[in-house]
Amino acid sequence: MDEFRFVKLQDIEASRSNSSNPSDGYVALFVRMLGLDNDPLDREQAVVALWKYALGGKHYVDAILQFRGSINLTVNLLKSESSATCEAAAGLLRVVSSVNVYRDLVAESGAVEEITGLLRRPSLTSDVKEQSISTLWNLSVEEKLRVKIAYSDLLPLLIKFLEDEDIKVKEAVGGVLANLALSHSCHKIMVEAGVIANMAKLLKADVEASKVIRKEAKSVLLELAKDEYYKILVMEEGLVLVPMIGAAAYKSYRPALHSWPSLPDGIEIEQNSKSPSRYGASELLLGLNIQDKNANVEEAKMYAIVGRTQQQFLARIGAIEMEDENKSNSESPSSRRFTVLPWMDGVARLVLILELEDESAIARAAESIADASITEHMRVSFKEAGAVKHLSRLLHRPSDAVRLGVIHALERLSASNDVCQRIEAEGVLHPLINSLKHSEISEGLTDMILNILARILDPSKELKSKFYDGPVNGSKKERDATCNAPSAEKMDEIHILNSTSSLQSVHAEDLLDSAFLARLTEILKTSSPHLQRKAASILEFLSVNEPCIEKVISVDIESGIEAVFCQKFLKDMESDIDCQQPELHALEVEEAGLAISAASRLLTRLLDSEKFRCTVNSSHFTELLRRILKSTIPLHNKDWVAACLVKLSSLSGPNLDFENPINMEVTLYETIPRLINQIKSSFSPEVQEAAVVELNRIISEGVVDSTRAVAVEGGIFPLVKLIEKGNGRAIEAGLAILYNLSMDSENHSAIVAAGAVPALRRIVLSQRPQWMRALHLLRTLPT
């Protein structure tokens, strides 16, 4: 075989260029040289020559593959210790796998497994890594091969190579991951391997990366973001999904060239010169210089200005989405496409779209704002970028799609108290209340509007500071021109409200609208529990002031509250229907409990009004609440039920005697379970001590069935644990309760099973102050 060593690479290149039949010449010779019985140097020369030969195209690849076993021999060379051999073998496999018809042949020859072993080596040259991973890039075009690659040991190795110094290696890895992301079956394992975080790093503004790898990273993240849960993970990495609306849509953008620079949220900047620049240079320079250390601007405002400046500049020169314009004809319509941007640019781009004329683009941008508003940081960023101002303005648009997207965005943004105040200051109450008054709107839209209103009209906040104050920035905001002037009757109502406060009314006209109040009452009567809860909360806010209570009473609020107290699960409980879906039933009970608790707070508030007390059917509501108190709603929802029951019972005169049926039921179904829960779950010894002492007081006063209630609620085990680790006062009270429980022989087994006997013996033998009581309890137990 020594004569083969003198075959020059130039000879086969000449054969490739001169021969009419590429299979002539030295192809057969070099394929024979790949044999396992040849010298390693001969095999290296052969595979290098064949690699260079195959670069001529498919015709030359066909010539090599007409010799059976050529691919298997090439794959075997990936085990070589020579970097040059491995590079050439991987390079030849890369070229062959680029031809569609040979892709399966390469995979079936074991290329994926051998490349996996090769990439595991501790030290590899960049060229070997590039050629090997590029082969995987070609193979991953096929669906079945993607799954094979994703569920092998390759995925962690590929992610590790994203940190490689060679940009070609990183681009090859990005190509493989981009292809894997095209298969939904690969998404789960890719996310678990950390692909989202690593791809997100490549898109950050402070990370150097080529245009190719950024494009691949976007492709991966956009495919993963098609799943709603993975979309959240993408956005948690500081990225924003921005709709691709087409470069033509930005032509309608008209920046104010002659206006004085202002912050994105609308706050004007103090003027230091007589006139602004005619061409907007003052705006641009402000954005470019805002990072000056001497600038007295908060970090969030700084990022908002920089992002706005960059996006406005791109819009002015027509550079936004230019590179995607040529693809819009061949790919999916732009109405369904997205891009991924770092949060600063993404927030500014979405706010800029809100200023355009295209209603479809505006609606999509609003929905993207809603999707991105999952953290406090993002909600505040949108506020500082001026999104709230534009969204509030767009509420008056006639387009249903725009208003739906805008309301969705405002609902997500209002989860932040800071942003919620800004939303209120922008005057959103009037359009939202007008929208809610139309009963034909969908339940989803009703839910979002009620969410916003319930956050603005929070009954836990002081009424006067919310109901009568002006906008939070201290400046009175005029109502939109579309609002009608208040009628004489409503002016009288506002005058009445103003007479009760020194502050001027801002929202009274809208909130005391009979149609609005009637709509809230209708929601209480007909809607699902989670809508009932929000409507009751808003009505509770309105019921703080006596003039407001009169308006609330006038819309038959009593029937609405009654409907909330007659929940479906209560009827099912009475009919003893077996629940086929316990998880779903538990969720329904939880939602119903929240609605009942809110309605109980509302009823308790209304009972402060003498007019309401004179008209309400207190006995009927007492019966309803007593039934609810005995139901399976969560314990924390029963506190307001119990409070409302006590208040109703007090209407007939104070009666604190435990023999009063209502007081006894409140004790059995709310007080005792609450105290036992505190003993069980509280980490504070002081809270546990107070709870057990109070529980002992109730039992010692002889409340009927109190000891049985303690046993039913599972109080024996936490009481035994308390006497083991508690202090003197808690131990004393715990022993007293257990002694009362031991009077019923049915509780003996539970007390013994809880470990009471050894605990009591330790107390007796240690001669603690409570040893006599412990001894009495021991004597009652079977030992």
N, C-alpha and C positions, 0 to 999 in steps of 0.2 A: 504493500500500500504506500510505500515511500514515494513512488512517482506521483501520487495524487497531491503531494504537498507542494509540487512545483506548478500546479495549475493556478494561474493568476486570476484574480477577480476581474481584471480587465478583459480576460478571454470570454467569460460568461456574459459580461456586459456587452461585448461586441457581438456575441451570439444573439443576445436579446434585440440588438438594434439592427443586425444585418440579416438574420435568418427569417425567411418567410414563414417558417413553421417554428414557433417558440419551443416546441418539444424536442427539436433537434439540438445538437451541440452537447452541452455539458450538464443538462438538467438531470438526466438519468444517472450520470456519474456522481453528482453531488447528493442525490437521494440515496444512492448506495453507500456513500461515505457517512451517512447518518447512522448506519448500523451499529449495534451495541458492541460488535467485535472489533471495531476500528479504534485506532488511537484517539484519545480525547482531543488532541490538537487537530487531527483530520476532521473529526466531527464538528469542532468549532469553526474551522474554515468553511466546511460545507454549509452549515446553517447560516453563517454570515452571508455567504454567496447567494443562497436561496432567498434570504430575506431581501437583499438588494434587488434580486431578480424579480421577486413578487411585487415590488413597488411599481412595476410597469403597468399594473392593472389587472382586471379580471382575466383577460386572455392568458396572462402569464401564471396567474394562480391556478387556472384550469390545467395548465401544462404540468405543474408540480403535483397536483392532486390526482392526476391520472395514474400515479404510482401508488399502489395500495400500501398503507402503513406509514406513509410519509408524515402524517399528522401525529400518529402515535409516537414515532421516533422523535419528533420535535418536542412533544410534551415531555418525553423522558429526559430531554436535555435540560429541563428546568431544575433537575436535581443536581446539576453540575456545580462544582465549587468555583468555577470561573465566572466572573461577572460578565465578561464579554460573551460567553456562551449563553448565559441566561438572558442577557439583553437581546441577543439575536434571535433566540428561540421564542421569547415573548413577543419580539417585534414581528416575526413571521406569523405567529398565531394572531397577532393584532390585525395584520393585513388580510389573512384568510378569513377571520371572523367578520371583517367588514363587508364580505360578500354574503348576501342573504342566504343563498342555498347551502353554504358550508357552515353556517353558525351551529346547527345541531351537531354536525360532525365533530367540530372542535369541542363542544360541551361533552359529547358522549365519549371522547377520548380521555376524559379525566382532567381537562385543563383547569377547571375550577378548583379541584382538590389540590393539584400541584401548585397552582398559583397561591393558594392559601398557605401551603407549606413554605413556599418561597418568601412570601411577605412576612412570615413569622421570624425570619432570620434577623439576628440583632443588628447586623450592619449590611446595608444594601446601598448601591450607588443610586443616585437620582434617576439615571437612565433606565436601570432595571425596574425601578418602581413605576416609572412613567409608562413603559411598554407593557408591564404586567397589568396595571390597573386599567390602561386603555383597552386591553383585550377584554377585561370584564365590562368595560363601558360598552363595547360592541355587543357582547353576549347579552347584556341586560336589556337590549332592545326587545328580546323575545319575552313574552309574558311568563312562560313556564320557567325560564331561566332566571327571571327576576326573583321568583319565590325561592329558588334553589340558592341563589346568592344571599338573599336577605336572611334566610334561616340557617345559614352556615356560620362558621366562625369568622367570616370575612368582615361583617359589619363593624365590630369593634376596631378591627385593624384599619378599615377605611376611615373611620372617624378620627383615629389617632393620626393618620397621614394628613388630615386637614391642617395640622400644625407644622407640616413639612416646610422647609425653607424654599424649596423649588416650586415656583408658581405653576409649572407644567404638571407636577404631581398633584397639587391641590385642584387644578382644573379637571384632571382626569377623575379624581375622587368625586368632585361635584357632579360630573357627568353621570357617574354610576348612581349616585344618590338621586339625581333628578329622574333617571329612568326607573329606579325602584319606586319612587313616589307615585309613578303613574299607575301602579297596581294598588288598589285599596286593601288587598290582603296583606300588603307589606307595611301598612301604616303603623299598626300597633307595635310591632317589634322595632320599627325605626324610632318611634317616639320613646319607647322604653330605653333604647340605646343612647338617647340624648341628642338625636339629630337636630331637634328644634333649637336647642340652646346653641349648638355649634354653628348652625346655618345663620342664626340671628347675629352672631358675632361678626360674621363676614359682611353684614349690611350696616353695621354701626358706622357712624360718620368718622370716628377716630381710629378705624382699623383700615390698614392699607390692603387692598385686594384688587385684582384685575377685573376688567369689565366682564370677562367670561365667567369667573367664579361668582361674581355678584348676581349675574343673570341666572346661573344655576341655583344659587341659594334662594333667589326669589321663586324660581320654578318649584323647588322642593316645598317651600313654606306655603305657597299658594295651593298646592295639591293637598297638603296636610290640613290646611285651613278649611277645606270643604266639609270637614267634620266639625260640628259646632263645639265640641269639647276641645279638640286640638286647636281650633281657632283661638280659644281663650288662652291656651298655652303659648301660642305665637305672640299674642298681644301682651302677655305678661313679660315677655322678653324685651319690651320697649319698642315694639313695632306696631304700625297701624295699617290696616287694609283700606286702601283708597280705590274707589271705583274708577275705571278707565272710561272716560266720557268722550274721548276723541279731541284732537287738538282744535278742531273747528269750533267746539263749544266755548272755548276760552276767548274767542274773538269778541264776544259780547262784553268782556270784562273792561270796564272803564274806570281806572283809578283816578282819584281826584288830584290832578296835577297842581292845582293852585291852593290846596288846603294846607293849613299849618299842621305839622306833624302831631300825631296823637298816639296814645297807646292803643293796641288792638281792641281793648274792651271799651273804647270810646272816650276815655279820660284824656283831656287835652293837656299838652305840655306847655309850660310857661314860655312865652315868646321872649327871645333875647334880641331879635332883629325886627325891623319894621315890616318886612314883607317876606313871604315864603318864596322859594324858588319856583319859577314858572314851569319847569319841567320835572318837578318832584325830586330834585336833588337833595333837598333838606330831609325828605323821608328816607331816601336811600342812605345818606350819610349817617342819619340817626341810627339806622339798623346796623350799619357797618361798624360804628363806633360805640355801640351800646355796651360792649364788653370792656370799655375803659374802666379801670379800677376806681376812678373818681366818680363814676356815674352812680347816682343814688337811686337805683332801681332794684326791686326784688328779683331774685333769680328766675322765678316763674315768668315775670313780665319781660325780663331780658330775653329768655328763650322765645317768648311769643313774638317779640319785635324782630329778632333775628330770623325766625322762621317765616314771618310775614314778609319781610324784606326780600328774602331769597325767592319765595314763591311769586311775589308780585313782579320781581325782575324777570323771572322765567315767563310769566304771562305776558309782560310787555313786549318781550322780544320774540314771542311765539314759539318758545322752545319746549313747552310742556307737551309730553306725549308724542313728540315728533317722530321718534324712532319706532313707535308702535303704529303710526299711521298707515304704513305700507302693509302691515300684517292684518289689518282689520278686515280685509276682503277674504283672506284665506282662512283665518281663524274664526272662532266664535264671535258673535256680534259684540260690539263694545259694551252694550247694555248689560252683559253678563260677565265682563272681565274686570279683574282687579289687579292692582300692583301693591307691593309692600314697601313702605317707607319707614325710616327711623321716626320716632314719635314726634320730634320737633317739626320735621318737614311734613309729616302726615297730618298733624293737627292743623298746621297753617294751610295746607292744600285743601283740606275739607272745608275750612272756613272760607277760603277763597271761592270754592264752588258754590257756597251758599249765596254769594253775591252775583252769580251769573243769572241769565234769563231762562236757560233750559230747565223746565220744571222736572223733567225726568232725572236730570243730573242732580238737581237740588234734592229730590226725594231720596235718591241713592246715597248722596252725601250725608243726609240726616240719619238714614239707617246705619251708615258706617259710624257716625258719631255715637249712636246708641250702642252699637256693638263694642266700640273702643272704650266706653265709659265704665270700665269694670273696676277701676281703682280710684282712690281719692286723688292720686297724682294726676291721672288722666282727666278726671272731672275738673280739677282746678286748672289744668293746662288749657282745656277748651274754654273755660270761663275767661282766663286771661287773654286768650287769642280772639275773644270777641264773639264766640259762637252763640252765647245766650242772647246777645243783642239781635243778631240776625235771625235766630230761630223764633224769637218773640215776634219779630216783624213778619215772618213768614206764616204765622198762625192765621193771618187775615187773608191768605191766598185762597182763591175759590177751589183750587185743585184738591181733590180728596187724597190723592197719593202724597202730595206735598204735606198736607196737614197731618196725615197719619204718620209719616216719617218724622215730622217735627215734634209731634206729641210724644212719640216713642223716644226721641233723643232727649227731650226735656224731662221725661219721666226717669230716665237713667241718670241724668245729670243731677236731678233734684235729690238723689240719695245723699249728696253732700250738703250739710247744713249751710256752709259758706255759699255754695252755688245756689242753693234753694233761696237764700235771701236775695241774691242777684236776680233770680228768675222772678220773684215776687216784685222786685223793684222795677222790672221791665214791663209791668202791667199785663201779665198773662191771665189774671183771674177772669177778666171780662170775656175774652174769647173762649176760654176753657169752660166757663159756666154756660155760655151760650151753646157750645157744642154738646154739653151734657144734657141740656134741657130737651134735646131731640131724642126721644125714646127709641128711634129706629136705628141708632148707631150700634155697632157690634159690641159684644160683651168684652172683647179684647180692648177696644178703644175706650170703653167705659172704665175698665179696670185701670188703664194708664192715666186717664184724667183724674179718677178718684185718688190714685196714688199721689199725683202732684198736689192736688187740693188738700189731701190729708196731711202732707208734709208741711205745706204752707200754713194751713189752719190746724196746727197741732194743739190739742186741748191741754197738753202738759205745759204749754207756755202761757204766760200771762195774757189775758184777752186784750187789755187795753194797749199793750205794746205792739200787738199784732193787728188788732182790728181797727185801731184809730191812727196809728203812726203812718207817716209818709214813707216813701222809699228809703231803703237802708242807707243810701249814700247822702241822705239829708236834703235832696232836691226834689220838689214836687214834680211828678211826671204827669203831663197832660194825657188825657185819654185819647185813643185813636179817633180820628174824625168820623169814623163810621158809627161811633156810639151815639145813641139818641140821648137827648137831654132828659133828665129825670122828670117824671110827672109831678103834679102838685101833691098827690098823695104820698109819693115816695120822698118828696122834699120834707113833708111833715114827719115821716119816719126818721129821716136823717137828723132833723131838728131835735126830735125826741132823744136820739142817741147822743147827739152833741151835748144836750143838756145834762147828760150823766157824766160827761167827761170834758176836761179842758182841752183835749186834743181834737183836731178836726178829723172827721170821718173820711176815709178814702175808699173803702170797699163796701160800705153799708148798702149802697143801692143794689149792687150785684148779689150780695149774700142774703139780703132780705127779700129778694125777688120770690114771689109766691110760686112761680113756675119752677124755680130752682129747688125750693124747699119741697114742693110736691113731688119732684123727680127723685129726690133723696128718699122720701117716704115710700115711693113706688119701688125703689131698689130694696128697701128693707122688706117689702112684702113679697117680692117676686124673684129676687136674684139669688145667686149662690152665696154661701157663707162668707167667702173672702171679700165679696163686694159689700155684703151687709156690714161687715166689720168696719170698712172704710167710711161708708155712709154714716154709720152711727157715730164714728169719731168726729166727723165734720159737724154733725148735728149737736154733739156734745160741746164742741167749740162755740157754736152759736148760742148755746143755752146758758152761757155764763151770765148774761145780762138780762134783766127782767123784760125790757121791751123786745128783745130777741126771742125770749121764751114765748111770749104771746104770739109772735108770728109762727113759731114752730108748732105750737099747740093748734093753731088754726088750720093746719094741713093734715089733721087726723093722725098725729104722730103715735097715738096710743095703739092704733091698729097695726102700725109698722113694727113697733116694739113687740107686740104680741106675736106677730109672724116670726120674728127671730127666735122667740122663746119656744115656738112649736116646731123645732127642727125635725127632719125626717128620721134621724137616727133614734130619737126618743120614742117615736111610734114603733120603729122596728124593735127596740129594746122591750117595749111593752108586749109586743106580739111574739117575742122570743123566737125571732127568725135566726136560724143558723147562718153565720157569715161564711161564705165560700172563699172570700179573699180577705183574710185578716189584716194584711198590710194596708190595703186600700181602705178598709173600714177604720183602721186606726188613724189614717190621714184625714178621713172625713170627720171623725170625732174631734180631732185636733182643730181643724178649721171651724167646726161648729162651736167648739169651746171658746175660740177667740172672738167669734161673732157674738156669742151670748155674753161674754165678759164686757165687750164694748157696749152692747145694748143695756146691760145692767148699770154700767157707769152713766150712760145717758139717762136712764130712768131715775137713778139716784140724784143726778143733777136737776132733773125736771121736778122732782119732789120738793125742791127748795122753793118752788113757786106755789104760792097759796092758791092761785087760780087753777093750777094743774091738780093740786091735791083735792080740790073741791069736785073735780070732774072725773078723776081717775077711778077705775074699779079696782080698789086696792085688794079686795078679797080674791078676785080672779087672778091678779098678778102674783099674789102670795102663793096660791096653789100651783101656778106654773113654776115659780122659782123653787118651791119646795121639791117639786118633782125633779127639776134640774139639779138641785143640790145632791140628790140621792143617785144621780146618773153617773156614768163612767167618764165624764169629761175630765181632762187633766186637772190636777189639784190646784195648780196656779191660776186656773180660770174660775175657780169657785170662790176666790176671795171677794170679788165684787158682787157675785151672786149672794153671798152671805151678808155682805154689807147692805145690799139693797133690801134683803129680807128683813134685816133688823130695823132698817129705816121705815119700811112699810108697817111693821108691827108696832112701831112707836107712834104711828098716826092715831092709834086708839088709846094712847097714853103710855107712859114708861112702864115697862115690866121686865125687870132684870132677873126674875126668879127662874131657876133652871127648870122648874116644872112647866114653864111656858113651852108648848110644843115647838115653836119656831126656834127659841133659844136652845132647846135640847137638840134639835136637828142640826142647827149650825155647829154646835159643839161636837156632835158625833160625826158629821160628814165633812166638816171643814177644819175646825180647830184641832181636834185630835189627830187626823191624818197630817196636818201641817206640822204639828209639834213632833210627831214621830219622824217625819221627813227631815226635820232639822237635826234630830238626834242621830239619824242615819248618816246624813251626807255633809253636815257642817264640819269644817276644819277648825272652827274656833271653839275651844273648850268653854268659853264664856257663853256662847250661843247655846251649846249643848246643855250646859248647866241650867240656863234660864228656861229652856224648853222642858227639861225633865222635871224641874220644880213646878212649872205651870201645869204640866200633865198630872203630877201628883196632887196638886190642889183640886183639879177638876174631879179626879177619882175619889178623893177623900170627902168631897162634898156630896157624894152619893148620886151622881148623874146616872140615870137608868141606862144600862147597857154600855157604860163607858169602858169597863174592863173588857167586854167582848169586842168592842170597837178597836181597842189596842191590840188584841190578839189577831183579829181579822186583818188589820193593817200591817201585820208583820213586825210588831213592836217588841216582841220578846227577845229576839237575837240582839238588836242594838242596845237594849237595856242591860242584858248580861255583859255585853262588851264594855258598856259604860261603867258598871260596877267594878270591872277589872282594872280600868285605866283612869277613871275619873277622880275628881277631888272629893273631899269629905261631904260637901253639901249635895253634890250630884249623886254620890253613892247612897247617901241617906234616902234621897227621894226615889232613886232607882229600886232600892230594896223594898221600900214601902209599896211601890207599884207592883213589883213581882209578888210580894206577899198577898196583895189583893187578888192578883191573877191566880195564885195558887189555891185560892178558895174554891175554884172550879177545877175539878179533877181532870177535865178535858184538856187543860193547859199544862198538866204535869209533864207529859212526854215532850212537848216543845221546849219547856224550861230546861229539862234535863239534857235534851239534844243540843241546846245552845251552849252547854258547858257551864251551867250555873253551879253544879255540885262542887267541883274542884275550886271554883272561884269563891264560893261561900266558905269552904273549909279553910282556905288561906286567910280569909278575913277573921274567922273565929280563932285560928291558931296564932295569928299575929296580934290578937287582942286589940284590934282597932276599935275606935269609939263606936262603930256600928256592929260590933260582934254579937251583941244580944239579938238584934233584929235579924242578922244573918242566921243565927242559930235557930230562931223561931221558924224561919223560912225552910231551913234544912229539915226540920222535923216534919213539915207538911209534905215534903217531897218523898217519893219512893226511892230509897237508897239501899 
